[in-house]
Amino acid sequence: MRLLMLGGTDFVGRAVVEDAVRRGWEVTVFHRGRNAVPRGARSLLGDRTAPEGLAALAEGTWDAVVDTWSAAPRAVRESARLLAGRAGRYAYVSSVSVYDRPRQDGFTEEAPVVAGADPGAGRTDYARDKRGGELAAVESFGPDGALLVRAGLILGPHENIGRLPWWLHRVARGGDVLAPGPRELAVPYVDARDLAAWVLSAVERGSSGPYNVAGTPGRATMGELLDACVRVTGGAARLRWTPPATILAAGIEPWTQLPVWVPRGTELETAVYGMDVSRAVRKGLRHRPAEETVADTWAWLRTLDGPAPLRADRPGVGVDPAVEAKVLGTAPGTAGN
């Protein structure tokens, strides 16, 4: 298989490239040159946001294209138009965010999507940008040639959102850690490497149309994730499991200030974790153990000279140590240092 990866030096794109190389595929990575391309892949430089930025893609043919673009949909449209007729399939890694809200628990790929998305638009908001990217892919490759991968929460090595890295660094600092309860709260995430493996297998077998790709209901719990963080970082932290009502009363925001945590029974929980992934499971979606995701992410973080790189277009995560200490009823500074 000949694969063209648009991006491919960060997080999901990197996982796709590394997996494709392991499979023995011929991989070309089109990127801006900010990071090194994984070993075994060919590099093409260009900037999709610049005039004539796609010039390096003027020639060449591929069996499949994978695109993870998250900004202005017109960048997807221009790429797809340029590659139509020279690539067999266009896989666009989209997001659960394309579904309209409020959502019903267990929503499938048939659920309503956000209105107002335009494949030729400049940057608007994340949900409409991702939906616009989907429309752009279908516009050029048709419903039978476009694979729309609607991903949920993604964790794993090279994460550039900071969710699991924040928890690992917080636990590594030790002391009393505000652990948002209940311990058995489901966190159905997908490891970026499992997502990548599913995407590559899907394009190989010729799949098309939308697929929800996230963790299955029994994927992991907050307790399993945080216990694993304690184990892999050395076990110096003390998890202080705290009721959701106490956390919310302190003004702490779920999902952002306490990453991956969403209180049970809320609209946000349904919106983030309520997707039905049975269609993707029937097509081979598999998950590695949570302990492996946590351990491998910590191992990657320890190779870095400084903090993990973060996307500038996404909100920061993490709770202030003073707020954490106040909630836990400890002296200022002892819970966060």
C-alpha positions as CSV (number, residue, x, y, z in Angstrom):
1,M,0.0,0.0,0.0
2,R,1.1,3.5,-0.8
3,L,0.0,6.0,1.9
4,L,0.1,9.8,1.9
5,M,-0.2,11.2,5.4
6,L,-1.1,14.9,5.5
7,G,0.7,15.9,8.7
8,G,2.1,13.0,10.5
9,T,4.7,14.3,12.9
10,D,2.4,14.8,15.9
11,F,0.2,12.5,18.0
12,V,-2.5,10.7,15.8
13,G,-0.7,11.4,12.5
14,R,2.5,10.1,13.9
15,A,0.9,6.9,15.1
16,V,-0.6,6.4,11.7
17,V,2.8,6.8,10.0
18,E,4.6,4.6,12.5
19,D,2.0,1.8,12.1
20,A,2.0,2.0,8.3
21,V,5.8,1.8,8.2
22,R,5.7,-1.3,10.5
23,R,3.2,-2.9,8.0
24,G,5.8,-2.4,5.2
25,W,3.7,0.3,3.4
26,E,5.3,3.0,1.3
27,V,4.6,6.1,3.3
28,T,4.9,9.7,2.3
29,V,4.5,12.5,4.9
30,F,3.4,16.0,3.8
31,H,4.3,18.4,6.6
32,R,5.6,21.8,7.5
33,G,8.9,20.7,8.8
34,R,8.4,21.5,12.5
35,N,9.2,18.0,13.7
36,A,11.1,15.1,12.3
37,V,9.2,12.5,10.2
38,P,9.2,9.0,11.7
39,R,11.9,6.7,10.4
40,G,11.1,4.8,7.3
41,A,8.8,7.5,5.8
42,R,9.5,9.9,2.9
43,S,9.2,13.6,3.6
44,L,7.5,16.3,1.5
45,L,7.5,19.8,2.8
46,G,4.6,22.3,2.4
47,D,2.2,24.5,4.2
48,R,-1.5,24.1,3.5
49,T,-2.2,27.6,4.7
50,A,0.2,29.3,2.4
51,P,-0.2,30.3,-1.3
52,E,1.1,27.5,-3.5
53,G,1.6,25.5,-0.2
54,L,0.5,22.2,-1.8
55,A,3.0,22.4,-4.7
56,A,4.9,19.4,-3.4
57,L,1.8,17.3,-4.0
58,A,1.4,18.2,-7.6
59,E,2.6,14.8,-8.7
60,G,2.4,11.3,-7.4
61,T,-0.3,8.6,-6.8
62,W,-1.3,6.8,-3.6
63,D,-3.6,4.1,-2.6
64,A,-4.9,6.1,0.4
65,V,-4.6,9.5,2.0
66,V,-5.1,10.1,5.8
67,D,-5.8,13.7,6.9
68,T,-6.2,14.9,10.5
69,W,-6.6,18.6,9.8
70,S,-8.6,20.5,12.5
71,A,-8.7,24.1,11.3
72,A,-10.2,25.8,8.3
73,P,-12.1,23.2,6.2
74,R,-11.0,24.8,2.9
75,A,-7.5,23.3,3.5
76,V,-9.1,19.9,3.4
77,R,-11.1,20.9,0.3
78,E,-8.0,22.1,-1.6
79,S,-6.0,19.0,-0.7
80,A,-8.9,16.6,-1.6
81,R,-9.5,18.4,-4.9
82,L,-5.8,18.2,-5.8
83,L,-5.6,14.5,-4.9
84,A,-8.8,13.3,-6.5
85,G,-8.1,10.9,-9.2
86,R,-4.6,10.3,-7.9
87,A,-5.5,8.6,-4.6
88,G,-7.8,5.7,-4.1
89,R,-9.3,6.7,-0.8
90,Y,-9.4,9.7,1.5
91,A,-9.6,9.0,5.3
92,Y,-10.4,12.1,7.3
93,V,-9.9,11.9,11.1
94,S,-12.9,13.8,12.3
95,S,-14.4,14.1,15.8
96,V,-17.4,13.3,18.0
97,S,-17.8,17.1,18.1
98,V,-19.5,17.0,14.7
99,Y,-22.7,15.7,16.3
100,D,-25.3,18.2,17.3
101,R,-26.2,18.7,20.9
102,P,-27.9,17.7,23.1
103,R,-27.1,14.1,22.3
104,Q,-28.9,10.9,23.2
105,D,-26.9,8.3,25.1
106,G,-25.7,5.6,22.7
107,F,-25.8,7.9,19.7
108,T,-24.8,6.2,16.4
109,E,-23.4,7.5,13.1
110,E,-26.9,8.4,12.1
111,A,-27.3,11.1,14.8
112,P,-27.8,14.7,13.6
113,V,-24.7,16.7,12.9
114,V,-24.0,20.4,13.5
115,A,-25.6,22.8,11.0
116,G,-23.8,25.6,9.1
117,A,-20.6,23.7,8.2
118,D,-19.1,24.8,4.9
119,P,-16.3,22.8,3.1
120,G,-14.9,26.0,1.7
121,A,-14.9,28.0,4.9
122,G,-12.1,29.6,6.8
123,R,-11.7,28.8,10.4
124,T,-14.9,29.0,12.5
125,D,-15.3,26.7,15.5
126,Y,-14.0,23.2,16.1
127,A,-17.3,21.3,15.5
128,R,-18.1,23.1,12.2
129,D,-14.5,23.0,11.1
130,K,-14.4,19.2,11.5
131,R,-17.8,18.8,9.8
132,G,-16.6,21.0,7.0
133,G,-13.6,18.8,6.6
134,E,-15.9,15.8,6.3
135,L,-17.9,17.5,3.6
136,A,-14.8,18.5,1.7
137,A,-13.5,14.9,1.7
138,V,-16.9,13.6,0.4
139,E,-17.2,16.4,-2.1
140,S,-14.0,15.2,-4.0
141,F,-13.9,11.5,-3.2
142,G,-17.6,10.7,-3.0
143,P,-19.5,8.7,-0.3
144,D,-17.8,5.5,-1.5
145,G,-14.2,6.9,-1.4
146,A,-14.3,9.0,1.8
147,L,-13.8,7.4,5.2
148,L,-14.9,9.7,8.1
149,V,-13.4,8.7,11.4
150,R,-15.3,10.4,14.2
151,A,-13.0,10.0,17.1
152,G,-13.8,10.4,20.8
153,L,-11.2,11.0,23.5
154,I,-7.7,10.0,22.3
155,L,-4.8,9.4,24.7
156,G,-1.3,7.9,24.4
157,P,2.3,8.8,23.6
158,H,2.9,12.1,21.8
159,E,-0.4,13.5,23.0
160,N,-0.4,17.2,22.2
161,I,-3.5,18.2,24.2
162,G,-2.0,17.5,27.6
163,R,-4.7,15.5,29.3
164,L,-2.9,12.3,30.3
165,P,0.5,14.1,30.5
166,W,-1.1,16.5,33.1
167,W,-2.3,13.6,35.3
168,L,1.1,11.9,35.0
169,H,3.0,15.0,36.0
170,R,0.6,15.8,38.8
171,V,0.8,12.3,40.2
172,A,4.6,12.3,39.8
173,R,4.8,15.4,42.1
174,G,3.4,13.3,44.9
175,G,1.4,14.4,47.9
176,D,-2.4,14.4,48.1
177,V,-4.0,14.3,44.7
178,L,-7.6,15.4,44.0
179,A,-9.0,12.3,42.4
180,P,-12.5,13.0,40.9
181,G,-14.9,10.3,41.8
182,P,-16.4,7.8,41.6
183,R,-13.5,5.4,41.0
184,E,-15.6,3.3,38.8
185,L,-16.6,6.1,36.4
186,A,-16.1,5.0,32.8
187,V,-13.5,6.7,30.7
188,P,-14.0,5.1,27.2
189,Y,-10.9,6.6,25.5
190,V,-9.0,5.2,22.5
191,D,-5.2,4.9,22.4
192,A,-3.9,6.9,19.4
193,R,-2.1,3.7,18.2
194,D,-5.3,1.7,18.3
195,L,-7.0,4.4,16.4
196,A,-4.2,4.4,13.8
197,A,-4.3,0.7,13.5
198,W,-8.1,0.8,12.9
199,V,-7.8,3.5,10.3
200,L,-5.1,1.7,8.3
201,S,-7.0,-1.5,8.3
202,A,-10.2,0.3,7.3
203,V,-8.6,1.9,4.2
204,E,-6.9,-1.4,3.3
205,R,-10.3,-3.2,3.2
206,G,-12.0,-0.2,1.4
207,S,-14.3,1.0,4.1
208,S,-16.1,4.3,3.6
209,G,-18.6,6.5,5.3
210,P,-18.7,7.6,9.0
211,Y,-17.5,5.5,11.9
212,N,-17.5,6.4,15.6
213,V,-14.1,5.4,17.0
214,A,-13.6,5.6,20.7
215,G,-13.4,3.3,23.7
216,T,-16.0,0.6,24.4
217,P,-18.1,1.1,27.6
218,G,-15.8,-1.2,29.6
219,R,-12.6,0.4,28.3
220,A,-11.3,1.9,31.5
221,T,-12.3,3.8,34.6
222,M,-11.0,6.8,36.4
223,G,-9.7,4.5,39.1
224,E,-7.8,2.3,36.7
225,L,-6.2,5.3,34.9
226,L,-5.1,7.1,38.1
227,D,-3.9,3.9,39.8
228,A,-1.8,3.2,36.8
229,C,-0.4,6.8,36.9
230,V,0.6,6.1,40.5
231,R,2.3,2.9,39.7
232,V,4.3,4.0,36.7
233,T,5.5,7.2,38.3
234,G,6.8,5.6,41.4
235,G,3.9,5.5,43.8
236,A,4.6,8.6,45.9
237,A,1.1,10.2,45.4
238,R,-1.9,9.6,47.6
239,L,-5.2,9.6,45.6
240,R,-7.9,11.4,47.5
241,W,-11.2,10.3,45.9
242,T,-13.6,13.2,46.1
243,P,-17.4,13.3,45.4
244,P,-18.3,15.1,42.2
245,A,-20.6,17.5,44.1
246,T,-17.7,18.7,46.2
247,I,-15.5,19.3,43.1
248,L,-18.3,21.2,41.2
249,A,-19.1,23.3,44.2
250,A,-15.6,24.6,44.2
251,G,-16.0,25.8,40.7
252,I,-13.6,23.3,39.1
253,E,-14.5,22.6,35.5
254,P,-14.8,18.9,34.4
255,W,-12.9,17.8,31.3
256,T,-10.5,20.8,31.3
257,Q,-9.4,21.5,34.8
258,L,-9.6,17.8,35.7
259,P,-8.8,16.2,32.3
260,V,-10.8,13.2,31.0
261,W,-13.2,13.5,34.0
262,V,-16.9,14.1,33.2
263,P,-19.5,13.7,36.0
264,R,-21.9,10.9,35.7
265,G,-25.4,11.7,34.5
266,T,-24.6,15.0,32.9
267,E,-25.2,16.2,29.3
268,L,-21.5,16.6,28.9
269,E,-20.9,12.9,29.8
270,T,-23.4,11.9,27.1
271,A,-21.8,14.3,24.6
272,V,-18.2,13.2,25.2
273,Y,-18.6,9.5,26.1
274,G,-22.1,8.4,24.9
275,M,-21.2,7.4,21.4
276,D,-22.0,3.9,20.1
277,V,-18.8,2.4,18.7
278,S,-20.3,-1.0,17.8
279,R,-19.9,-0.4,14.0
280,A,-16.2,0.2,14.4
281,V,-15.9,-2.8,16.7
282,R,-17.5,-5.0,14.1
283,K,-14.8,-3.8,11.7
284,G,-12.0,-4.8,14.0
285,L,-11.5,-2.0,16.6
286,R,-9.4,-3.3,19.5
287,H,-8.0,-1.7,22.6
288,R,-4.7,-2.3,24.4
289,P,-4.7,-2.4,28.3
290,A,-5.0,1.0,30.0
291,E,-1.8,0.3,31.9
292,E,0.1,0.1,28.6
293,T,-1.3,3.5,27.4
294,V,-0.3,5.1,30.7
295,A,3.1,3.5,31.0
296,D,4.1,4.2,27.4
297,T,3.0,7.9,27.7
298,W,5.1,8.3,30.9
299,A,8.1,6.7,29.1
300,W,7.7,9.1,26.3
301,L,7.4,12.1,28.6
302,R,10.6,11.1,30.3
303,T,12.5,11.3,27.0
304,L,11.7,15.0,26.6
305,D,14.0,17.8,27.7
306,G,11.1,20.1,28.6
307,P,7.3,20.0,28.8
308,A,5.4,18.1,26.2
309,P,4.5,20.2,23.1
310,L,0.9,21.4,23.2
311,R,-1.4,22.6,20.4
312,A,-1.9,26.3,20.5
313,D,-5.4,26.1,19.3
314,R,-6.7,24.0,22.2
315,P,-7.5,25.1,25.8
316,G,-5.0,24.4,28.5
317,V,-5.8,21.7,31.1
318,G,-5.2,21.3,34.8
319,V,-6.4,22.6,38.1
320,D,-4.5,25.2,40.1
321,P,-2.6,23.7,43.0
322,A,-4.0,26.2,45.5
323,V,-7.6,25.3,44.4
324,E,-6.8,21.6,44.7
325,A,-5.4,22.1,48.2
326,K,-8.4,24.1,49.3
327,V,-10.8,21.4,48.1
328,L,-8.8,18.7,49.9
329,G,-8.8,20.7,53.1
330,T,-5.0,20.7,53.3
331,A,-2.6,23.6,53.9
332,P,-1.9,25.7,50.8
333,G,0.8,24.2,48.6
334,T,0.9,20.7,50.2
335,A,-1.5,19.1,47.7
336,G,0.2,20.5,44.6
337,N,3.9,20.3,45.4
